Amino acid sequence: MEIRKTIRPISHKGKPMGDDSVREYIFFNVEYNHYRDVSDSTANEVRDRVEMQECECVLALPDSYTDDGEETPLIISFHGSGMRVSESENQIGGLAFVTQCINAGYAALDVNGSEWHGRTQGCFEHLMAAFRAYKYVTRKYNLSRQVLVAGGSMGGQSAFNFIGMFPNIVTAAGIAVWGVCALINKKKN
């Protein structure tokens, strides 16, 4: 089920974001497997189970979007740690980083991530939830199957890992790693 809301998003600190960011957002859930196929070398066991969990997702379509004709380009924009996707709290995760791209005619998608890992950026569950969300929106909406990938802060790890897992659908990537930049600048001073 989708929930469409026209909102001014709220930051992870609970403050309204930007003056020009009021738009319609589409919130929905996808399921992902809570367990990875991993080998734990210390216990000499393989965890290969299926336990489905739900992940909240958000999609923004540009004003120029149409259901027919030329496909709208899609950006998968991964949020950093401390941010989240939450319909009940009007939080839009990584879509906050790509507002100007949405204004320029791109659709944008982000997923909340894995609760079990505390929304760990780049973990297998997070990437599978993102891929399931990608499949859902490209089937339901007139969106390009080739995507741009963006990652802000720790979302950069998710973006890099997503590119490594699904290289055939990625056209280009943009990564901003603020924590590293801040650390480098701090050491210079």
Disulfide bonds with the S-S distance in Angstrom:
none
